[in-house]
Amino acid sequence: MHRKSAAIIAITLIISIAFSSCNKKDSEIKKGKWHCYLAIDEENPEKILPFFIDVVRNDPGAIVAEIRNAQERLPFDSVWVKGDSIFMQTRLFDTQFQAKLKGNRMSGIWVNNMRGNDYTIPFFAEYGVENRFPLFDSDESIADVSGKWQVTFGPETEDSWNAIGEFKQQGNRVTGTFLTETGDFRYLEGNVRGDQLLLSAFDGSHAFLFSATILPDNSLHGKFYSGKHWSTSWMAYKNPFAELADPEKLTYLKDDFDRIFFCFPNRFDEKICLADKRYKDKVVLIQIMGTWCPNCMDETALFAGLYENYHDRGLEIIALAFEKSNDKRTVYNNIDKLVKQYDIGYEVVWAGPASKDEANKVLPMLNNIVSYPTTIFIDRTGEVKKIYTGFMGPGTGTHYEELVKDLKSYVEQLLNNE
């Protein structure tokens, strides 16, 4: 397929596809893999963000579907068909697909209510397409991007930041992630197309697209798009020795403080304080997070199991949720969904709006909160022993496995120090 032809097809799909149905009977969605696109820039058909949806079950009234990124599977909270329309509500995040369904195609919008009711991106899908990104007939050799890369995002700006890219390549298919000092970009998947590297991820909350040109010196230079609202350039060089800053040295207690203290309401509007009797003489983990944050969800899944395994030995956890909504009912509902989703046994409290500046105001004893999530480790005497910035989730492979091992070892060490 030629690039020009592909562009024309993409424009047609994004802008022009419209389906109508005069039948009263609900349409039926096909079981299997759907190749989906978000048109993050309607005027540029090259800027389409692909991902997959698997329809696992298509029984009328009982449709089960999940988002796919590499090895990741993210079930929808609910999927239903009404007439010729289909609706897919993401789990935990306040986002939804609304589309017309006809045969092998869907066309509509993705609505992200967390960014406001007017934040929508055109969405379309085709049944049975295999490659994540369209591939073109070409005699060019396929470059190999496998390995470890030293990455800089926004290299031409004052706010540039470092990352490490770790990729695996089989043929033209690439999987991997970017590790940063505040977390990771979870499960990325894409293709090498001639001298182009294309990667994407969609988790129901964030829509990430990375494109780059592979230059003759084997460096990468490209653009990173987060939804339709933000983008920056990025560059990378292979470096097997690339390292990030120590996550235990980014946030710390100010010299004027020797303790953490706070009181915030839980979802039942009960005031929860770190000074409460239930936390006295206990090892306490303070999780600074948000229900909108995918990295926080990865950490929450781990912490829920950690609490279940070590609570009887004296472990307590308090999650401080900094939320995008200021409406109490909405926030409490989001926290309630989170608690039920991960079967959380510890308190999750509403600490304020999802702003690092606001987090710094309500936790003035810390020098600077730079990431959601951030975890504070407190021993049985109430002393802050460690503050860990960010979280390397399952998408980082061995980094996640090492983090889990180190976390359990450190918690056991704190518990054993009576």
Beta strands, then each sheet from edge to edge (+ up, - down):
strand 1: 32-39
strand 2: 48-59
strand 3: 62-69
strand 4: 72-82
strand 5: 85-90
strand 6: 95-102
strand 7: 105-112
strand 8: 120-127
strand 9: 147-153
strand 10: 161-170
strand 11: 173-180
strand 12: 183-184
strand 13: 188-193
strand 14: 196-202
strand 15: 207-214
strand 16: 220-226
strand 17: 230-238
strand 18: 263-265
strand 19: 271-273
strand 20: 283-289
strand 21: 315-323
strand 22: 347-353
strand 23: 374-378
strand 24: 384-389
sheet 1: 1+ 2- 3+ 4- 5+ 6- 7+ 8- 1+
sheet 2: 12+ 11- 10+ 9- 17+ 16- 15+ 14- 13+
sheet 3: 18+ 19-
sheet 4: 22+ 21+ 20+ 23- 24+
end
